């Protein structure tokens, strides 16, 4: 048993950690209300047993009530591309410690289109990352610029089988797989190491660009797994004790413009969506100006990717999209660091705050970090243990679904691919809210109450005004049928 697992096990809270969510059916509307749209309400809260529980639909508010929240029909911003999580080597290893049936249950809880929480996006790593069992690349042979020794072999033990199982659940055409490198092979870098930052050697830039091409082709042709998108480099502004590689904005621009973009184009992989930056919000605008502001670079980029670790300046995305309205911003990584945080409610609230803030500012999709980890928050070869929405007791085979899983579900299960954001007028600043129109005509309003007191409010959808109550430290999703 790993160190710290006992303490983590003791901290697991009884409420909200079961894999299956509690559910009660809403009451039928009385006859005189049958002409109103059908409302469904889903609730998760810290202080009751509701975990994605269907609760009674709110009653109509008294005539003449001025709504606290008012949702109309006019949509703004980009269409949603989806929600998802990361299929890392560590996640694959932790899941492999479970009995087959329990492993399948976890994957279904995320990715099954009928019973899961709506995930259609996934992220994986090209070469190792900190959430790997050790450091490795797909071509460790020094100076192999022709990539004669390139191979997916290091991924085939756990990583590829996990991706394939997810693909089977979601569907080959529906799953959007994004892949990101944490570092080129050590021989391509000026510090001769995959760790501790360092930079790509200019004389290896062409070979490194060819690695992306080889990866995409090998996944498609050898593994029958299509790659939907790539990011250029995970966290290019961070020198980490684990796999990392530094690019200034201009270096990243030049690598895309002169090497990676042309290599993908030459290989007829122009259908691959390429995202730059893949780091925190505080550097988003600088990268946009330099990379998207250069037409020769921008033509290869679908947009930029962001993480949440340093800044919660959600407006940075809106600034970029105002300048470059034809591009997308995709959230590709966020987790709570410093251990597993088993049973704690604060990680869930961080997800809600960031997801609402980003979605309200034009971010087109959300990819969480590891879908599952062990009770230490790993394995992680660099000791960078973190939270995951599903924690696995590898000693007992128990699965502990965290509050963050249920909070993410309030978005991912009900906001469909292709949904567009709705304007939501708000009078109560204590509530965090967002709203979307789904392609089927239904509307979704997500309400987060981060305070320790319940909040009464009224929600208007067109002329239908309902009297609602948000529980303390709770989430609600209102689905209004077309």
Secondary structure, DSSP 4 states (H G I P E B T S, - for coil): --TTHHHHHHH--STT-SSSPP--PPPPPPGGGTTSPPEEEEEEETTSS-SSEEEPPPPBPPTTPPPSEEEEEEEEEEEP-EEEEE--HHHHHHHHTS-HHHHHHHHHHHH-TTTS----EEEEEES--TTSSS---S--STT-TT-TT--SGGGTTTHHHHHHHHHHHH-TTT-EEEEEES---GGGBTTSSSBS--BB-GGGHHHHHHHHHHHHHHHHHTS-----EEES-TTTT---SSB--B--HHHHHHHIIIIIHHHHHHTT-TTSEEEEEEEEGGGHHHHIIIIITSHHHHTT-SEEEEE-SS---THHHHHHHHH-TTSEEEEEE---BSS--TT-SHHHHHHHHHHHHHHTTT--EEEEEES-EETTS---TT---B--SEEEETTTTEEEE-HHHHHHHHHHTTS-TT-EEEEEEES-TTEEEEEEE-TTS-EEEEEEE-SSS-EEEEEEETTEEEEEEEPTTEEEEEEE--
